[in-house]
Amino acid sequence: DTDVPQVQHYQLFLKKHVVFKEAIPIKNLLALSKIHQTYRVGYLKDVVLARVLDEATAANPNSIIHSNNATVISILKDDSTSIQKLFARLRSPTTSAE
């Protein structure tokens, strides 16, 4: 992009600065894969392609994000152990509001 004064290093940012944090361990590999893919698609849409995407074209990544979120929620809701761990963690007095 000729309007950007310096070269942007998006991959370097993703490798060095992005840290995945789990509130509870997620053992389902499909759910983890969808979570990571959703973050990358959102990053592409909001940061890398923000200046060139029009409203109609932005619907495509939004659709991917929505579909991935639905898949992750479906997987997690069917895993009663994960839900129990999550609510136990939320109710714990040592859990901060943040």
Secondary structure, 3 states (H helix, E strand, C coil): CCCCCCCCCHHHHHHHHCCCCCCCCCCCHHHHHHHHHHHHHHHHHHHHCCCCCCHHHHHHHHHHHHHHHHHHHHHHHHCHHHHHHHHHHHHCCCCCCC
